Amino acid sequence: MLSIKHTLFLVSGVSSFIIFYMGLVNFITSVDNSTGLILLIFSIFVAIGTLLATVSISKSITKPIEKLTQNMTKFSKTKKMSNKNKIKTNIKEIFELNENFENMGKTVEKTIEVQKEYVEKLKIMDRKKVEFSSMVSHELKTPLVPILGYVQMLQQEELLGKLNEKQKEAVDEIYLSTKKLERLIGDILTTQKLDLGKLVFDKENINISELLYGIIKEFELETTERKINININLSENLQIFSDKNRINQVFSNLIKNSIGFVSSNTGNITIGAKDSFNDVEFFVQDNGIGISAENQNELFKKFYQVDTSTSRKRGGSGLGLAICKGIVEGLKGKIWVISEENVQTTFFFKIPKKSIKISVPNKLK
């Protein structure tokens, strides 16, 4: 694409050549040599005048336009009007164009500064909101300790006396509801710590086999009651240097999801791990109802529920998978899902075998 300057010189050059060529032809073909010579000299002067006029026009038009273009390019990259080229011109249209650009640039620059201030204020407000929520959640968790303690004492007849059947049912219902509330508050606290960058990771050497068998035992009672088969697929002895409790937390959330989506009597859940170069790749697989491709894209967002109807059968806060994602990424890993509706769903997450030498931000210390 040609610039205005090059276009002007091209047009004037061609015009000058044509004028000179016509004068030369007249000089050669003219019967009267003096007339031909006059026409030739005239054509030379006109051609030179055309070139000089082009140079003058170029200085008065193309240079200001080139400077204006440079200013616009700089502004589009920096969003600042400083360090711009000064433009001097007597041409009204170019002067007005430059004035309009400078006014527009100053307006945009001020708008961006105001926007940045608002963004910073919103960040501060959001952080204060999260910190306040964290404090409230912590205070909500405090009274649950004595409630659970007394409920468990009531369930043991030798401590506070014998209860009749209705009283037992009521106490059991209080216990289950309190445990649900405790898990919900725990999920909220973990999410807030992730948002604030304050979730602590305590790393140690972990035997994968011992870890997986320990996780299976935690769900033995629930899976036995619903006649769900849960097993381990581990073909090799693996070790990892990571946070045992956090990996356990990820597995627990994924297994709870699987238990909620498989059928009693026919449900089958498999957990396992395999070597993946510098990482260990863990997985939880079930033969539940599966997850649609549309829902898979939203799964790891906070408070997301696959079933959002008022009559949904499965409870939960919608924080479990978001917590899994936060923990795995906090351990420098990655989590993803592969699912086929009404066939099976597999959640994968991989974590580095060894600690990665990186600079840790102060907020994570």
DRENDO-553286 format. One record per residue (C-alpha): residue number from 1; z, y, x. Coordinates in Angstrom, 3 decimals. Example, Ala and Ser with C-alpha at 12.3 -4.5 7.8 and 13.67 -1.06 7.14 Angstrom:
<nodes>
NODE   sepa          z          y          x
NODE      1      7.800     -4.500     12.300
NODE      2      7.140     -1.060     13.670
</nodes>
This chain:
<nodes>
NODE   sepa          z          y          x
NODE      1      0.000      0.000      0.000
NODE      2     -1.128      3.361      1.475
NODE      3      1.215      6.358      1.713
NODE      4      0.226      9.780      0.329
NODE      5     -0.344     11.111      3.863
NODE      6     -2.696      8.294      4.807
NODE      7     -4.522      8.595      1.497
NODE      8     -5.073     12.356      2.013
NODE      9     -6.361     11.877      5.560
NODE     10     -8.631      9.052      4.431
NODE     11    -10.117     11.144      1.612
NODE     12    -10.477     14.262      3.772
NODE     13    -11.931     12.245      6.656
NODE     14    -14.561     10.673      4.427
NODE     15    -15.330     14.062      2.834
NODE     16    -15.628     15.773      6.242
NODE     17    -17.912     13.021      7.531
NODE     18    -20.179     13.322      4.463
NODE     19    -20.374     17.134      4.827
NODE     20    -21.139     16.868      8.538
NODE     21    -23.678     14.079      7.909
NODE     22    -25.505     16.167      5.274
NODE     23    -25.666     19.155      7.674
NODE     24    -26.969     16.903     10.459
NODE     25    -29.644     15.414      8.186
NODE     26    -30.740     18.914      7.092
NODE     27    -30.925     20.012     10.740
NODE     28    -33.087     17.016     11.677
NODE     29    -35.374     17.167      8.657
NODE     30    -35.579     20.949      8.221
NODE     31    -38.983     22.577      8.950
NODE     32    -37.256     25.806      9.964
NODE     33    -35.077     25.026     13.001
NODE     34    -32.937     28.155     12.566
NODE     35    -32.146     27.308      8.934
NODE     36    -31.297     23.732      9.906
NODE     37    -29.038     24.954     12.707
NODE     38    -27.229     27.344     10.353
NODE     39    -26.651     24.502      7.860
NODE     40    -25.380     22.236     10.651
NODE     41    -22.950     24.868     11.962
NODE     42    -21.826     25.584      8.393
NODE     43    -21.210     21.873      7.715
NODE     44    -19.183     21.592     10.963
NODE     45    -16.995     24.527      9.969
NODE     46    -16.516     23.099      6.439
NODE     47    -15.635     19.642      7.843
NODE     48    -13.122     21.122     10.309
NODE     49    -11.713     23.356      7.560
NODE     50    -11.276     20.328      5.309
NODE     51     -9.334     18.482      8.047
NODE     52     -7.151     21.536      8.776
NODE     53     -6.490     22.001      5.054
NODE     54     -5.471     18.359      4.836
NODE     55     -3.008     18.804      7.694
NODE     56     -1.547     21.866      5.964
NODE     57     -1.289     20.079      2.623
NODE     58      0.268     17.098      4.366
NODE     59      3.010     19.262      5.862
NODE     60      3.757     21.051      2.594
NODE     61      3.537     18.040      0.245
NODE     62      3.727     14.667      1.980
NODE     63      6.600     15.439      4.375
NODE     64      8.983     16.625      1.639
NODE     65      8.009     13.589     -0.461
NODE     66      8.616     11.254      2.508
NODE     67     12.053     12.813      3.106
NODE     68     12.859     12.514     -0.597
NODE     69     11.836      8.840     -0.512
NODE     70     14.078      8.253      2.514
NODE     71     16.989      9.950      0.751
NODE     72     16.473      7.765     -2.324
NODE     73     16.347      4.620     -0.180
NODE     74     19.575      5.559      1.628
NODE     75     21.281      6.349     -1.666
NODE     76     20.244      3.038     -3.228
NODE     77     21.912      1.224     -0.291
NODE     78     25.034      3.348      0.272
NODE     79     25.518      5.002     -3.135
NODE     80     26.446      8.166     -1.214
NODE     81     24.696     11.530     -0.942
NODE     82     26.009     12.258      2.560
NODE     83     23.727     12.120      5.621
NODE     84     20.651     12.909      3.563
NODE     85     17.622     14.693      4.982
NODE     86     17.349     18.385      4.096
NODE     87     14.188     19.188      2.188
NODE     88     12.485     22.592      2.317
NODE     89      9.460     23.150      0.122
NODE     90      7.727     25.954     -1.784
NODE     91      6.109     23.564     -4.236
NODE     92      7.840     23.878     -7.599
NODE     93      7.459     20.263     -8.760
NODE     94      8.829     18.791     -5.491
NODE     95     11.695     21.304     -5.437
NODE     96     12.673     20.435     -9.032
NODE     97     12.352     16.698     -8.331
NODE     98     14.677     17.013     -5.327
NODE     99     17.174     19.118     -7.302
NODE    100     17.221     16.565    -10.144
NODE    101     17.715     13.706     -7.659
NODE    102     20.643     15.475     -5.958
NODE    103     22.315     16.203     -9.305
NODE    104     21.800     12.615    -10.435
NODE    105     23.078     11.277     -7.098
NODE    106     26.263     13.374     -7.260
NODE    107     26.885     12.224    -10.829
NODE    108     26.413      8.573     -9.883
NODE    109     28.612      8.986     -6.791
NODE    110     31.442     10.468     -8.882
NODE    111     31.029      7.753    -11.527
NODE    112     31.308      5.024     -8.868
NODE    113     34.445      6.632     -7.402
NODE    114     36.043      6.832    -10.851
NODE    115     35.033      3.229    -11.546
NODE    116     36.650      2.077     -8.290
NODE    117     39.860      3.885     -9.213
NODE    118     39.882      2.203    -12.629
NODE    119     39.234     -1.215    -11.055
NODE    120     42.143     -0.744     -8.639
NODE    121     44.410      0.343    -11.487
NODE    122     43.357     -2.667    -13.552
NODE    123     44.066     -4.978    -10.595
NODE    124     47.555     -3.496    -10.220
NODE    125     48.190     -3.795    -13.971
NODE    126     46.918     -7.372    -14.011
NODE    127     49.123     -8.299    -11.071
NODE    128     52.170     -6.742    -12.731
NODE    129     51.329     -8.598    -15.936
NODE    130     51.118    -11.918    -14.090
NODE    131     54.376    -11.213    -12.241
NODE    132     56.099    -10.332    -15.526
NODE    133     54.762    -13.495    -17.187
NODE    134     55.943    -15.527    -14.219
NODE    135     59.438    -14.068    -14.556
NODE    136     59.519    -14.743    -18.314
NODE    137     58.257    -18.316    -17.826
NODE    138     60.943    -18.925    -15.217
NODE    139     63.618    -17.585    -17.572
NODE    140     62.293    -19.828    -20.363
NODE    141     62.584    -22.844    -18.090
NODE    142     66.248    -22.183    -17.223
NODE    143     67.769    -23.060    -20.646
NODE    144     65.684    -26.248    -20.832
NODE    145     67.828    -27.884    -18.142
NODE    146     71.045    -28.042    -20.216
NODE    147     69.094    -28.856    -23.386
NODE    148     67.492    -31.892    -21.725
NODE    149     70.816    -32.840    -20.171
NODE    150     72.689    -32.885    -23.482
NODE    151     69.839    -34.641    -25.297
NODE    152     69.810    -37.415    -22.675
NODE    153     73.604    -37.700    -23.017
NODE    154     73.238    -38.071    -26.798
NODE    155     70.704    -40.848    -26.239
NODE    156     73.329    -42.798    -24.274
NODE    157     75.902    -44.044    -26.782
NODE    158     78.603    -44.679    -24.187
NODE    159     78.762    -40.972    -23.300
NODE    160     78.958    -39.026    -26.595
NODE    161     79.350    -41.723    -29.181
NODE    162     77.121    -43.810    -31.407
NODE    163     74.404    -42.223    -33.562
NODE    164     72.907    -43.545    -36.779
NODE    165     69.155    -44.225    -37.038
NODE    166     68.237    -40.800    -38.457
NODE    167     70.255    -39.052    -35.793
NODE    168     68.576    -41.146    -33.078
NODE    169     65.128    -40.234    -34.440
NODE    170     66.046    -36.545    -34.491
NODE    171     67.399    -36.634    -30.922
NODE    172     64.313    -38.526    -29.700
NODE    173     62.067    -35.920    -31.345
NODE    174     64.054    -33.106    -29.693
NODE    175     63.699    -34.874    -26.345
NODE    176     59.908    -35.310    -26.674
NODE    177     59.405    -31.702    -27.805
NODE    178     61.594    -30.388    -24.990
NODE    179     59.628    -32.403    -22.418
NODE    180     56.356    -31.002    -23.818
NODE    181     57.758    -27.477    -23.586
NODE    182     58.931    -28.167    -20.031
NODE    183     55.437    -29.358    -19.015
NODE    184     53.833    -26.344    -20.684
NODE    185     56.104    -23.878    -18.892
NODE    186     55.551    -25.779    -15.640
NODE    187     51.781    -25.479    -16.086
NODE    188     52.057    -21.745    -16.765
NODE    189     54.243    -21.211    -13.687
NODE    190     51.843    -23.183    -11.482
NODE    191     48.854    -21.226    -12.829
NODE    192     50.579    -17.923    -12.162
NODE    193     51.491    -18.960     -8.630
NODE    194     47.838    -19.855     -8.039
NODE    195     46.715    -16.480     -9.402
NODE    196     49.203    -14.652     -7.185
NODE    197     48.391    -16.800     -4.151
NODE    198     52.013    -17.906     -3.919
NODE    199     51.652    -21.649     -4.454
NODE    200     53.235    -23.353     -1.451
NODE    201     51.602    -26.392      0.187
NODE    202     53.802    -28.719      2.259
NODE    203     51.566    -31.023      4.284
NODE    204     52.496    -34.385      5.741
NODE    205     50.868    -37.679      6.743
NODE    206     50.123    -39.671      3.588
NODE    207     49.274    -43.340      3.127
NODE    208     46.686    -43.313      0.328
NODE    209     47.516    -46.829     -0.884
NODE    210     51.221    -46.013     -1.320
NODE    211     50.313    -42.757     -3.046
NODE    212     48.031    -44.421     -5.617
NODE    213     50.422    -47.260     -6.444
NODE    214     53.209    -44.731     -6.900
NODE    215     51.046    -42.780     -9.359
NODE    216     50.231    -45.944    -11.335
NODE    217     53.963    -46.668    -11.802
NODE    218     54.520    -43.221    -13.368
NODE    219     52.166    -44.119    -16.240
NODE    220     53.085    -47.788    -16.563
NODE    221     55.255    -47.345    -19.675
NODE    222     52.741    -45.182    -21.573
NODE    223     49.700    -47.331    -20.735
NODE    224     51.580    -50.533    -21.606
NODE    225     52.602    -49.171    -25.023
NODE    226     48.993    -48.233    -25.859
NODE    227     47.565    -51.351    -24.171
NODE    228     45.408    -49.298    -21.826
NODE    229     44.306    -50.967    -18.611
NODE    230     44.879    -48.818    -15.515
NODE    231     44.020    -50.089    -12.048
NODE    232     43.245    -49.049     -8.477
NODE    233     39.952    -49.278     -6.588
NODE    234     40.721    -48.950     -2.875
NODE    235     38.778    -51.024     -0.358
NODE    236     40.182    -49.605      2.895
NODE    237     43.395    -48.301      4.404
NODE    238     43.141    -44.509      4.421
NODE    239     45.399    -41.785      5.781
NODE    240     45.355    -38.064      5.062
NODE    241     47.312    -35.031      6.242
NODE    242     47.920    -33.006      3.090
NODE    243     50.393    -32.155      0.323
NODE    244     51.516    -35.400     -1.345
NODE    245     53.168    -33.765     -4.357
NODE    246     50.168    -31.540     -5.112
NODE    247     47.704    -34.444     -4.879
NODE    248     50.042    -36.373     -7.177
NODE    249     49.975    -33.407     -9.574
NODE    250     46.157    -33.410     -9.636
NODE    251     46.081    -37.166    -10.321
NODE    252     48.727    -36.824    -13.052
NODE    253     46.747    -34.148    -14.899
NODE    254     43.510    -36.131    -14.648
NODE    255     45.161    -39.403    -15.776
NODE    256     46.852    -37.631    -18.718
NODE    257     43.428    -36.390    -19.775
NODE    258     41.975    -39.886    -19.502
NODE    259     44.819    -41.425    -21.531
NODE    260     44.201    -38.829    -24.234
NODE    261     40.502    -39.618    -24.495
NODE    262     40.403    -43.442    -24.294
NODE    263     41.053    -45.800    -27.182
NODE    264     44.151    -47.948    -27.430
NODE    265     43.597    -51.671    -26.702
NODE    266     40.132    -51.050    -25.172
NODE    267     40.902    -48.141    -22.854
NODE    268     40.190    -48.644    -19.157
NODE    269     41.180    -46.196    -16.401
NODE    270     40.432    -46.632    -12.699
NODE    271     41.769    -44.452     -9.908
NODE    272     40.767    -44.742     -6.279
NODE    273     39.727    -43.168     -3.009
NODE    274     37.109    -43.655     -0.322
NODE    275     36.331    -42.343      3.131
NODE    276     33.875    -39.425      3.168
NODE    277     33.387    -38.355      6.816
NODE    278     35.964    -35.583      7.388
NODE    279     37.328    -35.852      3.841
NODE    280     38.936    -38.358      1.516
NODE    281     37.158    -38.521     -1.850
NODE    282     39.481    -39.363     -4.757
NODE    283     38.409    -40.212     -8.306
NODE    284     39.719    -40.944    -11.808
NODE    285     37.317    -42.818    -14.089
NODE    286     37.715    -43.761    -17.750
NODE    287     35.639    -45.292    -20.551
NODE    288     36.556    -42.598    -23.072
NODE    289     34.412    -40.471    -25.359
NODE    290     32.821    -38.559    -22.468
NODE    291     32.078    -34.862    -22.075
NODE    292     28.874    -33.081    -23.091
NODE    293     26.850    -31.213    -20.457
NODE    294     27.672    -27.918    -22.201
NODE    295     31.432    -28.544    -22.023
NODE    296     31.257    -29.739    -18.413
NODE    297     30.288    -26.223    -17.298
NODE    298     33.455    -24.756    -18.855
NODE    299     36.007    -27.489    -18.113
NODE    300     37.820    -25.903    -15.177
NODE    301     38.398    -22.529    -16.849
NODE    302     41.925    -21.595    -17.884
NODE    303     42.899    -22.359    -21.498
NODE    304     39.572    -24.081    -22.186
NODE    305     39.710    -26.829    -24.814
NODE    306     36.857    -29.243    -25.541
NODE    307     38.131    -29.544    -29.111
NODE    308     39.078    -26.076    -30.400
NODE    309     39.372    -26.967    -34.086
NODE    310     42.656    -26.316    -35.902
NODE    311     42.923    -30.033    -36.649
NODE    312     42.363    -31.226    -33.088
NODE    313     44.130    -34.497    -32.328
NODE    314     44.913    -33.881    -28.670
NODE    315     47.484    -31.355    -27.532
NODE    316     47.708    -29.516    -24.267
NODE    317     47.610    -25.958    -23.000
NODE    318     44.129    -26.094    -21.515
NODE    319     45.602    -25.363    -18.086
NODE    320     45.580    -28.865    -16.572
NODE    321     42.057    -28.859    -15.141
NODE    322     42.327    -25.214    -14.050
NODE    323     45.466    -26.193    -12.120
NODE    324     43.648    -29.168    -10.589
NODE    325     40.853    -26.873     -9.425
NODE    326     43.324    -24.331     -7.996
NODE    327     45.305    -26.983     -6.105
NODE    328     42.235    -28.745     -4.715
NODE    329     40.671    -25.469     -3.568
NODE    330     44.046    -24.420     -2.140
NODE    331     43.902    -27.605     -0.044
NODE    332     40.372    -26.564      1.074
NODE    333     38.738    -29.202     -1.089
NODE    334     36.327    -29.425     -4.020
NODE    335     36.520    -30.911     -7.538
NODE    336     33.747    -31.873     -9.955
NODE    337     32.980    -34.152    -12.909
NODE    338     30.223    -36.591    -13.888
NODE    339     30.226    -37.741    -17.495
NODE    340     28.042    -39.514    -20.043
NODE    341     29.043    -39.171    -23.673
NODE    342     30.499    -42.328    -25.260
NODE    343     30.118    -44.200    -21.958
NODE    344     32.422    -42.929    -19.197
NODE    345     33.783    -39.903    -17.370
NODE    346     34.619    -39.641    -13.673
NODE    347     36.486    -36.765    -12.081
NODE    348     36.030    -36.496     -8.312
NODE    349     37.921    -34.370     -5.823
NODE    350     37.743    -34.440     -2.059
NODE    351     40.271    -33.080      0.426
NODE    352     40.010    -32.737      4.231
NODE    353     41.746    -35.509      6.172
NODE    354     43.211    -33.080      8.686
NODE    355     44.462    -29.524      8.482
NODE    356     41.801    -26.859      9.041
NODE    357     42.561    -24.157     11.609
NODE    358     42.068    -20.924      9.674
NODE    359     43.863    -17.615      9.372
NODE    360     46.206    -17.850      6.381
NODE    361     46.658    -14.632      4.340
NODE    362     50.215    -13.317      4.177
NODE    363     50.369    -13.916      0.434
NODE    364     49.976    -17.660      0.971
NODE    365     52.713    -17.898      3.581
</nodes>
